[in-house]
Amino acid sequence: MDSDFEVRAFYGLEDPVTGSLNAGLAKWMIGAGIAPKSYVVSQGTAIGRDGRVYITTEDDKIWVGGYTTTVLSGTAQI
């Protein structure tokens, strides 16, 4: 699927897909008139990942969505 924007996030290493980053960017970009109220973001392509984040707005709320793949699962005893 094509995307409207491509973003990159660096927290030491590059993060392939970051929902919180895209939420903040959506708040700014939609509010500034840079982006429409619904759009698709690609993230991670520079590191061989094909992440897509779907941004939509409803009643002045921004929704961030997409598909996930579990790569690690486990439990921790505290």
PDB file of N, CA, C and O in Angstrom:
ATOM      1  N   MET A   1       0.840  -1.179   0.000  1.00  0.00           N
ATOM      2  CA  MET A   1       0.000   0.000   0.000  1.00  0.00           C
ATOM      3  C   MET A   1       0.884   1.241   0.000  1.00  0.00           C
ATOM      4  O   MET A   1       1.909   1.287   0.680  1.00  0.00           O
ATOM      5  N   ASP A   2       0.485   2.218  -0.751  1.00  0.00           N
ATOM      6  CA  ASP A   2       1.190   3.486  -0.775  1.00  0.00           C
ATOM      7  C   ASP A   2       0.952   4.233   0.533  1.00  0.00           C
ATOM      8  O   ASP A   2       0.000   3.956   1.262  1.00  0.00           O
ATOM      9  N   SER A   3       1.834   5.179   0.809  1.00  0.00           N
ATOM     10  CA  SER A   3       1.668   5.996   2.002  1.00  0.00           C
ATOM     11  C   SER A   3       1.701   7.467   1.622  1.00  0.00           C
ATOM     12  O   SER A   3       2.178   7.846   0.552  1.00  0.00           O
ATOM     13  N   ASP A   4       1.186   8.274   2.521  1.00  0.00           N
ATOM     14  CA  ASP A   4       1.168   9.712   2.303  1.00  0.00           C
ATOM     15  C   ASP A   4       2.437  10.379   2.828  1.00  0.00           C
ATOM     16  O   ASP A   4       2.876  11.401   2.300  1.00  0.00           O
ATOM     17  N   PHE A   5       3.018   9.794   3.870  1.00  0.00           N
ATOM     18  CA  PHE A   5       4.228  10.321   4.491  1.00  0.00           C
ATOM     19  C   PHE A   5       5.120   9.162   4.903  1.00  0.00           C
ATOM     20  O   PHE A   5       4.644   8.045   5.107  1.00  0.00           O
ATOM     21  N   GLU A   6       6.416   9.429   5.024  1.00  0.00           N
ATOM     22  CA  GLU A   6       7.347   8.460   5.596  1.00  0.00           C
ATOM     23  C   GLU A   6       8.091   9.143   6.728  1.00  0.00           C
ATOM     24  O   GLU A   6       8.590  10.258   6.573  1.00  0.00           O
ATOM     25  N   VAL A   7       8.164   8.467   7.870  1.00  0.00           N
ATOM     26  CA  VAL A   7       8.852   9.036   9.026  1.00  0.00           C
ATOM     27  C   VAL A   7       9.912   8.058   9.518  1.00  0.00           C
ATOM     28  O   VAL A   7       9.872   6.866   9.214  1.00  0.00           O
ATOM     29  N   ARG A   8      10.855   8.587  10.279  1.00  0.00           N
ATOM     30  CA  ARG A   8      11.886   7.768  10.910  1.00  0.00           C
ATOM     31  C   ARG A   8      12.017   8.212  12.357  1.00  0.00           C
ATOM     32  O   ARG A   8      11.861   9.394  12.662  1.00  0.00           O
ATOM     33  N   ALA A   9      12.305   7.266  13.255  1.00  0.00           N
ATOM     34  CA  ALA A   9      12.457   7.565  14.677  1.00  0.00           C
ATOM     35  C   ALA A   9      13.731   6.919  15.192  1.00  0.00           C
ATOM     36  O   ALA A   9      13.993   5.746  14.926  1.00  0.00           O
ATOM     37  N   PHE A  10      14.519   7.685  15.927  1.00  0.00           N
ATOM     38  CA  PHE A  10      15.783   7.192  16.467  1.00  0.00           C
ATOM     39  C   PHE A  10      15.784   7.331  17.981  1.00  0.00           C
ATOM     40  O   PHE A  10      15.664   8.434  18.514  1.00  0.00           O
ATOM     41  N   TYR A  11      15.917   6.223  18.655  1.00  0.00           N
ATOM     42  CA  TYR A  11      16.057   6.165  20.109  1.00  0.00           C
ATOM     43  C   TYR A  11      17.291   5.322  20.390  1.00  0.00           C
ATOM     44  O   TYR A  11      17.173   4.213  20.910  1.00  0.00           O
ATOM     45  N   GLY A  12      18.459   5.823  20.059  1.00  0.00           N
ATOM     46  CA  GLY A  12      19.666   5.018  20.057  1.00  0.00           C
ATOM     47  C   GLY A  12      19.751   4.306  18.728  1.00  0.00           C
ATOM     48  O   GLY A  12      20.542   4.691  17.866  1.00  0.00           O
ATOM     49  N   LEU A  13      18.939   3.264  18.547  1.00  0.00           N
ATOM     50  CA  LEU A  13      18.786   2.591  17.263  1.00  0.00           C
ATOM     51  C   LEU A  13      17.524   3.123  16.591  1.00  0.00           C
ATOM     52  O   LEU A  13      16.723   3.820  17.213  1.00  0.00           O
ATOM     53  N   GLU A  14      17.360   2.788  15.319  1.00  0.00           N
ATOM     54  CA  GLU A  14      16.148   3.219  14.631  1.00  0.00           C
ATOM     55  C   GLU A  14      14.992   2.295  14.989  1.00  0.00           C
ATOM     56  O   GLU A  14      15.116   1.073  14.918  1.00  0.00           O
ATOM     57  N   ASP A  15      13.878   2.887  15.370  1.00  0.00           N
ATOM     58  CA  ASP A  15      12.681   2.137  15.717  1.00  0.00           C
ATOM     59  C   ASP A  15      11.864   1.902  14.449  1.00  0.00           C
ATOM     60  O   ASP A  15      11.560   2.863  13.741  1.00  0.00           O
ATOM     61  N   PRO A  16      11.497   0.652  14.137  1.00  0.00           N
ATOM     62  CA  PRO A  16      10.800   0.381  12.883  1.00  0.00           C
ATOM     63  C   PRO A  16       9.403   0.995  12.799  1.00  0.00           C
ATOM     64  O   PRO A  16       9.025   1.487  11.736  1.00  0.00           O
ATOM     65  N   VAL A  17       8.633   0.983  13.870  1.00  0.00           N
ATOM     66  CA  VAL A  17       7.304   1.609  13.872  1.00  0.00           C
ATOM     67  C   VAL A  17       7.021   2.109  15.285  1.00  0.00           C
ATOM     68  O   VAL A  17       7.172   1.370  16.258  1.00  0.00           O
ATOM     69  N   THR A  18       6.609   3.369  15.387  1.00  0.00           N
ATOM     70  CA  THR A  18       6.393   3.983  16.693  1.00  0.00           C
ATOM     71  C   THR A  18       5.036   4.676  16.721  1.00  0.00           C
ATOM     72  O   THR A  18       4.861   5.738  16.122  1.00  0.00           O
ATOM     73  N   GLY A  19       4.081   4.073  17.416  1.00  0.00           N
ATOM     74  CA  GLY A  19       2.744   4.644  17.493  1.00  0.00           C
ATOM     75  C   GLY A  19       2.710   5.988  18.186  1.00  0.00           C
ATOM     76  O   GLY A  19       2.029   6.903  17.725  1.00  0.00           O
ATOM     77  N   SER A  20       3.442   6.125  19.298  1.00  0.00           N
ATOM     78  CA  SER A  20       3.408   7.388  20.036  1.00  0.00           C
ATOM     79  C   SER A  20       4.022   8.528  19.224  1.00  0.00           C
ATOM     80  O   SER A  20       3.538   9.658  19.288  1.00  0.00           O
ATOM     81  N   LEU A  21       5.074   8.248  18.466  1.00  0.00           N
ATOM     82  CA  LEU A  21       5.658   9.267  17.589  1.00  0.00           C
ATOM     83  C   LEU A  21       4.620   9.713  16.557  1.00  0.00           C
ATOM     84  O   LEU A  21       4.428  10.909  16.337  1.00  0.00           O
ATOM     85  N   ASN A  22       3.963   8.755  15.936  1.00  0.00           N
ATOM     86  CA  ASN A  22       2.983   9.078  14.908  1.00  0.00           C
ATOM     87  C   ASN A  22       1.771   9.811  15.481  1.00  0.00           C
ATOM     88  O   ASN A  22       1.170  10.631  14.787  1.00  0.00           O
ATOM     89  N   ALA A  23       1.403   9.535  16.722  1.00  0.00           N
ATOM     90  CA  ALA A  23       0.304  10.273  17.360  1.00  0.00           C
ATOM     91  C   ALA A  23       0.685  11.738  17.534  1.00  0.00           C
ATOM     92  O   ALA A  23      -0.106  12.630  17.227  1.00  0.00           O
ATOM     93  N   GLY A  24       1.883  11.983  18.022  1.00  0.00           N
ATOM     94  CA  GLY A  24       2.342  13.359  18.200  1.00  0.00           C
ATOM     95  C   GLY A  24       2.480  14.100  16.888  1.00  0.00           C
ATOM     96  O   GLY A  24       2.094  15.263  16.774  1.00  0.00           O
ATOM     97  N   LEU A  25       3.036  13.412  15.892  1.00  0.00           N
ATOM     98  CA  LEU A  25       3.155  14.037  14.572  1.00  0.00           C
ATOM     99  C   LEU A  25       1.787  14.348  13.979  1.00  0.00           C
ATOM    100  O   LEU A  25       1.594  15.397  13.364  1.00  0.00           O
ATOM    101  N   ALA A  26       0.835  13.431  14.167  1.00  0.00           N
ATOM    102  CA  ALA A  26      -0.516  13.644  13.635  1.00  0.00           C
ATOM    103  C   ALA A  26      -1.157  14.870  14.277  1.00  0.00           C
ATOM    104  O   ALA A  26      -1.773  15.681  13.585  1.00  0.00           O
ATOM    105  N   LYS A  27      -1.018  15.009  15.575  1.00  0.00           N
ATOM    106  CA  LYS A  27      -1.579  16.169  16.277  1.00  0.00           C
ATOM    107  C   LYS A  27      -1.030  17.456  15.676  1.00  0.00           C
ATOM    108  O   LYS A  27      -1.780  18.392  15.398  1.00  0.00           O
ATOM    109  N   TRP A  28       0.274  17.493  15.481  1.00  0.00           N
ATOM    110  CA  TRP A  28       0.913  18.679  14.923  1.00  0.00           C
ATOM    111  C   TRP A  28       0.553  18.877  13.449  1.00  0.00           C
ATOM    112  O   TRP A  28       0.138  19.968  13.058  1.00  0.00           O
ATOM    113  N   MET A  29       0.707  17.827  12.621  1.00  0.00           N
ATOM    114  CA  MET A  29       0.530  17.976  11.177  1.00  0.00           C
ATOM    115  C   MET A  29      -0.917  18.263  10.798  1.00  0.00           C
ATOM    116  O   MET A  29      -1.163  19.080   9.911  1.00  0.00           O
ATOM    117  N   ILE A  30      -1.873  17.618  11.443  1.00  0.00           N
ATOM    118  CA  ILE A  30      -3.286  17.888  11.151  1.00  0.00           C
ATOM    119  C   ILE A  30      -3.643  19.288  11.646  1.00  0.00           C
ATOM    120  O   ILE A  30      -4.306  20.050  10.942  1.00  0.00           O
ATOM    121  N   GLY A  31      -3.207  19.617  12.845  1.00  0.00           N
ATOM    122  CA  GLY A  31      -3.495  20.933  13.406  1.00  0.00           C
ATOM    123  C   GLY A  31      -2.914  22.076  12.589  1.00  0.00           C
ATOM    124  O   GLY A  31      -3.510  23.150  12.504  1.00  0.00           O
ATOM    125  N   ALA A  32      -1.741  21.845  11.983  1.00  0.00           N
ATOM    126  CA  ALA A  32      -1.079  22.876  11.173  1.00  0.00           C
ATOM    127  C   ALA A  32      -1.569  22.887   9.726  1.00  0.00           C
ATOM    128  O   ALA A  32      -1.150  23.735   8.939  1.00  0.00           O
ATOM    129  N   GLY A  33      -2.451  21.952   9.370  1.00  0.00           N
ATOM    130  CA  GLY A  33      -2.951  21.886   8.002  1.00  0.00           C
ATOM    131  C   GLY A  33      -1.980  21.242   7.021  1.00  0.00           C
ATOM    132  O   GLY A  33      -2.153  21.365   5.809  1.00  0.00           O
ATOM    133  N   ILE A  34      -0.967  20.560   7.529  1.00  0.00           N
ATOM    134  CA  ILE A  34       0.021  19.885   6.684  1.00  0.00           C
ATOM    135  C   ILE A  34      -0.526  18.557   6.173  1.00  0.00           C
ATOM    136  O   ILE A  34      -0.235  18.149   5.048  1.00  0.00           O
ATOM    137  N   ALA A  35      -1.319  17.884   7.005  1.00  0.00           N
ATOM    138  CA  ALA A  35      -1.851  16.560   6.666  1.00  0.00           C
ATOM    139  C   ALA A  35      -3.378  16.595   6.712  1.00  0.00           C
ATOM    140  O   ALA A  35      -3.965  17.389   7.446  1.00  0.00           O
ATOM    141  N   PRO A  36      -4.021  15.723   5.918  1.00  0.00           N
ATOM    142  CA  PRO A  36      -5.483  15.608   6.012  1.00  0.00           C
ATOM    143  C   PRO A  36      -5.875  14.889   7.304  1.00  0.00           C
ATOM    144  O   PRO A  36      -5.009  14.422   8.045  1.00  0.00           O
ATOM    145  N   LYS A  37      -7.166  14.803   7.570  1.00  0.00           N
ATOM    146  CA  LYS A  37      -7.640  14.185   8.818  1.00  0.00           C
ATOM    147  C   LYS A  37      -7.451  12.677   8.855  1.00  0.00           C
ATOM    148  O   LYS A  37      -7.511  12.082   9.930  1.00  0.00           O
ATOM    149  N   SER A  38      -7.227  12.053   7.724  1.00  0.00           N
ATOM    150  CA  SER A  38      -6.915  10.623   7.655  1.00  0.00           C
ATOM    151  C   SER A  38      -5.802  10.433   6.644  1.00  0.00           C
ATOM    152  O   SER A  38      -5.852  10.980   5.543  1.00  0.00           O
ATOM    153  N   TYR A  39      -4.791   9.653   7.023  1.00  0.00           N
ATOM    154  CA  TYR A  39      -3.690   9.400   6.106  1.00  0.00           C
ATOM    155  C   TYR A  39      -2.918   8.164   6.546  1.00  0.00           C
ATOM    156  O   TYR A  39      -3.153   7.625   7.627  1.00  0.00           O
ATOM    157  N   VAL A  40      -1.991   7.719   5.695  1.00  0.00           N
ATOM    158  CA  VAL A  40      -1.172   6.535   5.960  1.00  0.00           C
ATOM    159  C   VAL A  40       0.289   6.955   6.019  1.00  0.00           C
ATOM    160  O   VAL A  40       0.759   7.733   5.190  1.00  0.00           O
ATOM    161  N   VAL A  41       1.001   6.427   7.014  1.00  0.00           N
ATOM    162  CA  VAL A  41       2.423   6.703   7.200  1.00  0.00           C
ATOM    163  C   VAL A  41       3.206   5.416   6.996  1.00  0.00           C
ATOM    164  O   VAL A  41       2.805   4.360   7.485  1.00  0.00           O
ATOM    165  N   SER A  42       4.312   5.498   6.283  1.00  0.00           N
ATOM    166  CA  SER A  42       5.233   4.359   6.236  1.00  0.00           C
ATOM    167  C   SER A  42       6.376   4.662   7.194  1.00  0.00           C
ATOM    168  O   SER A  42       6.806   5.808   7.324  1.00  0.00           O
ATOM    169  N   GLN A  43       6.860   3.626   7.861  1.00  0.00           N
ATOM    170  CA  GLN A  43       7.978   3.768   8.783  1.00  0.00           C
ATOM    171  C   GLN A  43       8.745   2.462   8.796  1.00  0.00           C
ATOM    172  O   GLN A  43       8.149   1.386   8.760  1.00  0.00           O
ATOM    173  N   GLY A  44      10.050   2.551   8.847  1.00  0.00           N
ATOM    174  CA  GLY A  44      10.900   1.372   8.925  1.00  0.00           C
ATOM    175  C   GLY A  44      11.470   0.910   7.603  1.00  0.00           C
ATOM    176  O   GLY A  44      12.268  -0.027   7.590  1.00  0.00           O
ATOM    177  N   THR A  45      11.103   1.518   6.495  1.00  0.00           N
ATOM    178  CA  THR A  45      11.576   1.048   5.190  1.00  0.00           C
ATOM    179  C   THR A  45      13.086   1.171   5.047  1.00  0.00           C
ATOM    180  O   THR A  45      13.703   0.374   4.341  1.00  0.00           O
ATOM    181  N   ALA A  46      13.697   2.161   5.707  1.00  0.00           N
ATOM    182  CA  ALA A  46      15.152   2.346   5.607  1.00  0.00           C
ATOM    183  C   ALA A  46      15.927   1.213   6.278  1.00  0.00           C
ATOM    184  O   ALA A  46      17.111   1.026   6.001  1.00  0.00           O
ATOM    185  N   ILE A  47      15.265   0.450   7.164  1.00  0.00           N
ATOM    186  CA  ILE A  47      15.931  -0.667   7.835  1.00  0.00           C
ATOM    187  C   ILE A  47      15.309  -2.011   7.454  1.00  0.00           C
ATOM    188  O   ILE A  47      15.418  -2.988   8.194  1.00  0.00           O
ATOM    189  N   GLY A  48      14.660  -2.045   6.299  1.00  0.00           N
ATOM    190  CA  GLY A  48      14.131  -3.301   5.783  1.00  0.00           C
ATOM    191  C   GLY A  48      12.807  -3.727   6.377  1.00  0.00           C
ATOM    192  O   GLY A  48      12.419  -4.886   6.229  1.00  0.00           O
ATOM    193  N   ARG A  49      12.106  -2.838   7.040  1.00  0.00           N
ATOM    194  CA  ARG A  49      10.776  -3.139   7.578  1.00  0.00           C
ATOM    195  C   ARG A  49       9.758  -2.385   6.732  1.00  0.00           C
ATOM    196  O   ARG A  49      10.071  -1.342   6.158  1.00  0.00           O
ATOM    197  N   ASP A  50       8.566  -2.901   6.657  1.00  0.00           N
ATOM    198  CA  ASP A  50       7.540  -2.283   5.823  1.00  0.00           C
ATOM    199  C   ASP A  50       6.349  -1.896   6.684  1.00  0.00           C
ATOM    200  O   ASP A  50       5.223  -2.328   6.436  1.00  0.00           O
ATOM    201  N   GLY A  51       6.610  -1.071   7.707  1.00  0.00           N
ATOM    202  CA  GLY A  51       5.557  -0.680   8.631  1.00  0.00           C
ATOM    203  C   GLY A  51       4.610   0.344   8.039  1.00  0.00           C
ATOM    204  O   GLY A  51       5.014   1.230   7.286  1.00  0.00           O
ATOM    205  N   ARG A  52       3.350   0.205   8.391  1.00  0.00           N
ATOM    206  CA  ARG A  52       2.335   1.168   7.980  1.00  0.00           C
ATOM    207  C   ARG A  52       1.526   1.553   9.211  1.00  0.00           C
ATOM    208  O   ARG A  52       1.111   0.695   9.990  1.00  0.00           O
ATOM    209  N   VAL A  53       1.312   2.838   9.372  1.00  0.00           N
ATOM    210  CA  VAL A  53       0.510   3.367  10.475  1.00  0.00           C
ATOM    211  C   VAL A  53      -0.650   4.120   9.848  1.00  0.00           C
ATOM    212  O   VAL A  53      -0.462   4.921   8.933  1.00  0.00           O
ATOM    213  N   TYR A  54      -1.847   3.859  10.345  1.00  0.00           N
ATOM    214  CA  TYR A  54      -3.062   4.462   9.810  1.00  0.00           C
ATOM    215  C   TYR A  54      -3.572   5.503  10.805  1.00  0.00           C
ATOM    216  O   TYR A  54      -3.893   5.177  11.948  1.00  0.00           O
ATOM    217  N   ILE A  55      -3.642   6.740  10.363  1.00  0.00           N
ATOM    218  CA  ILE A  55      -4.095   7.846  11.196  1.00  0.00           C
ATOM    219  C   ILE A  55      -5.502   8.246  10.751  1.00  0.00           C
ATOM    220  O   ILE A  55      -5.747   8.476   9.567  1.00  0.00           O
ATOM    221  N   THR A  56      -6.413   8.325  11.706  1.00  0.00           N
ATOM    222  CA  THR A  56      -7.754   8.828  11.428  1.00  0.00           C
ATOM    223  C   THR A  56      -8.171   9.743  12.577  1.00  0.00           C
ATOM    224  O   THR A  56      -7.665   9.623  13.693  1.00  0.00           O
ATOM    225  N   THR A  57      -9.084  10.643  12.295  1.00  0.00           N
ATOM    226  CA  THR A  57      -9.635  11.497  13.342  1.00  0.00           C
ATOM    227  C   THR A  57     -11.143  11.305  13.392  1.00  0.00           C
ATOM    228  O   THR A  57     -11.809  11.089  12.380  1.00  0.00           O
ATOM    229  N   GLU A  58     -11.644  11.391  14.607  1.00  0.00           N
ATOM    230  CA  GLU A  58     -13.086  11.259  14.835  1.00  0.00           C
ATOM    231  C   GLU A  58     -13.440  12.105  16.051  1.00  0.00           C
ATOM    232  O   GLU A  58     -12.902  11.887  17.137  1.00  0.00           O
ATOM    233  N   ASP A  59     -14.333  13.061  15.878  1.00  0.00           N
ATOM    234  CA  ASP A  59     -14.738  13.946  16.980  1.00  0.00           C
ATOM    235  C   ASP A  59     -13.530  14.578  17.678  1.00  0.00           C
ATOM    236  O   ASP A  59     -13.458  14.585  18.907  1.00  0.00           O
ATOM    237  N   ASP A  60     -12.604  15.098  16.915  1.00  0.00           N
ATOM    238  CA  ASP A  60     -11.398  15.759  17.432  1.00  0.00           C
ATOM    239  C   ASP A  60     -10.460  14.820  18.191  1.00  0.00           C
ATOM    240  O   ASP A  60      -9.573  15.285  18.907  1.00  0.00           O
ATOM    241  N   LYS A  61     -10.643  13.519  18.047  1.00  0.00           N
ATOM    242  CA  LYS A  61      -9.726  12.533  18.629  1.00  0.00           C
ATOM    243  C   LYS A  61      -8.895  11.929  17.506  1.00  0.00           C
ATOM    244  O   LYS A  61      -9.410  11.657  16.421  1.00  0.00           O
ATOM    245  N   ILE A  62      -7.624  11.722  17.763  1.00  0.00           N
ATOM    246  CA  ILE A  62      -6.738  11.110  16.767  1.00  0.00           C
ATOM    247  C   ILE A  62      -6.572   9.640  17.113  1.00  0.00           C
ATOM    248  O   ILE A  62      -6.244   9.287  18.246  1.00  0.00           O
ATOM    249  N   TRP A  63      -6.804   8.791  16.123  1.00  0.00           N
ATOM    250  CA  TRP A  63      -6.656   7.351  16.285  1.00  0.00           C
ATOM    251  C   TRP A  63      -5.454   6.886  15.480  1.00  0.00           C
ATOM    252  O   TRP A  63      -5.290   7.249  14.315  1.00  0.00           O
ATOM    253  N   VAL A  64      -4.626   6.084  16.112  1.00  0.00           N
ATOM    254  CA  VAL A  64      -3.426   5.535  15.486  1.00  0.00           C
ATOM    255  C   VAL A  64      -3.606   4.028  15.440  1.00  0.00           C
ATOM    256  O   VAL A  64      -3.833   3.399  16.474  1.00  0.00           O
ATOM    257  N   GLY A  65      -3.508   3.441  14.250  1.00  0.00           N
ATOM    258  CA  GLY A  65      -3.720   2.003  14.129  1.00  0.00           C
ATOM    259  C   GLY A  65      -2.793   1.372  13.126  1.00  0.00           C
ATOM    260  O   GLY A  65      -2.048   2.050  12.418  1.00  0.00           O
ATOM    261  N   GLY A  66      -2.854   0.063  13.080  1.00  0.00           N
ATOM    262  CA  GLY A  66      -2.043  -0.694  12.142  1.00  0.00           C
ATOM    263  C   GLY A  66      -2.096  -2.166  12.488  1.00  0.00           C
ATOM    264  O   GLY A  66      -2.854  -2.584  13.364  1.00  0.00           O
ATOM    265  N   TYR A  67      -1.298  -2.940  11.804  1.00  0.00           N
ATOM    266  CA  TYR A  67      -1.225  -4.378  12.036  1.00  0.00           C
ATOM    267  C   TYR A  67       0.057  -4.685  12.788  1.00  0.00           C
ATOM    268  O   TYR A  67       1.044  -3.961  12.659  1.00  0.00           O
ATOM    269  N   THR A  68       0.049  -5.746  13.567  1.00  0.00           N
ATOM    270  CA  THR A  68       1.215  -6.108  14.362  1.00  0.00           C
ATOM    271  C   THR A  68       1.652  -7.542  14.083  1.00  0.00           C
ATOM    272  O   THR A  68       0.879  -8.369  13.600  1.00  0.00           O
ATOM    273  N   THR A  69       2.897  -7.805  14.399  1.00  0.00           N
ATOM    274  CA  THR A  69       3.459  -9.155  14.367  1.00  0.00           C
ATOM    275  C   THR A  69       4.193  -9.375  15.675  1.00  0.00           C
ATOM    276  O   THR A  69       5.095  -8.608  16.013  1.00  0.00           O
ATOM    277  N   THR A  70       3.819 -10.417  16.421  1.00  0.00           N
ATOM    278  CA  THR A  70       4.513 -10.725  17.658  1.00  0.00           C
ATOM    279  C   THR A  70       5.855 -11.367  17.334  1.00  0.00           C
ATOM    280  O   THR A  70       5.922 -12.386  16.647  1.00  0.00           O
ATOM    281  N   VAL A  71       6.916 -10.761  17.837  1.00  0.00           N
ATOM    282  CA  VAL A  71       8.251 -11.308  17.601  1.00  0.00           C
ATOM    283  C   VAL A  71       8.883 -11.848  18.882  1.00  0.00           C
ATOM    284  O   VAL A  71       9.891 -12.552  18.827  1.00  0.00           O
ATOM    285  N   LEU A  72       8.295 -11.520  20.038  1.00  0.00           N
ATOM    286  CA  LEU A  72       8.812 -11.991  21.308  1.00  0.00           C
ATOM    287  C   LEU A  72       7.647 -12.059  22.287  1.00  0.00           C
ATOM    288  O   LEU A  72       6.833 -11.138  22.354  1.00  0.00           O
ATOM    289  N   SER A  73       7.569 -13.134  23.037  1.00  0.00           N
ATOM    290  CA  SER A  73       6.515 -13.299  24.014  1.00  0.00           C
ATOM    291  C   SER A  73       7.109 -13.937  25.261  1.00  0.00           C
ATOM    292  O   SER A  73       8.020 -14.759  25.162  1.00  0.00           O
ATOM    293  N   GLY A  74       6.607 -13.568  26.421  1.00  0.00           N
ATOM    294  CA  GLY A  74       7.136 -14.171  27.645  1.00  0.00           C
ATOM    295  C   GLY A  74       6.471 -13.594  28.877  1.00  0.00           C
ATOM    296  O   GLY A  74       5.516 -12.823  28.779  1.00  0.00           O
ATOM    297  N   THR A  75       6.983 -13.972  30.036  1.00  0.00           N
ATOM    298  CA  THR A  75       6.489 -13.464  31.308  1.00  0.00           C
ATOM    299  C   THR A  75       7.669 -13.017  32.147  1.00  0.00           C
ATOM    300  O   THR A  75       8.812 -13.402  31.898  1.00  0.00           O
ATOM    301  N   ALA A  76       7.373 -12.201  33.143  1.00  0.00           N
ATOM    302  CA  ALA A  76       8.399 -11.738  34.070  1.00  0.00           C
ATOM    303  C   ALA A  76       7.866 -11.883  35.485  1.00  0.00           C
ATOM    304  O   ALA A  76       6.721 -11.530  35.766  1.00  0.00           O
ATOM    305  N   GLN A  77       8.697 -12.400  36.367  1.00  0.00           N
ATOM    306  CA  GLN A  77       8.322 -12.517  37.766  1.00  0.00           C
ATOM    307  C   GLN A  77       9.007 -11.393  38.529  1.00  0.00           C
ATOM    308  O   GLN A  77      10.229 -11.248  38.497  1.00  0.00           O
ATOM    309  N   ILE A  78       8.190 -10.602  39.214  1.00  0.00           N
ATOM    310  CA  ILE A  78       8.738  -9.449  39.949  1.00  0.00           C
ATOM    311  C   ILE A  78       8.628  -9.682  41.432  1.00  0.00           C
ATOM    312  O   ILE A  78       9.033  -8.830  42.223  1.00  0.00           O
TER     313      ILE A  78
END
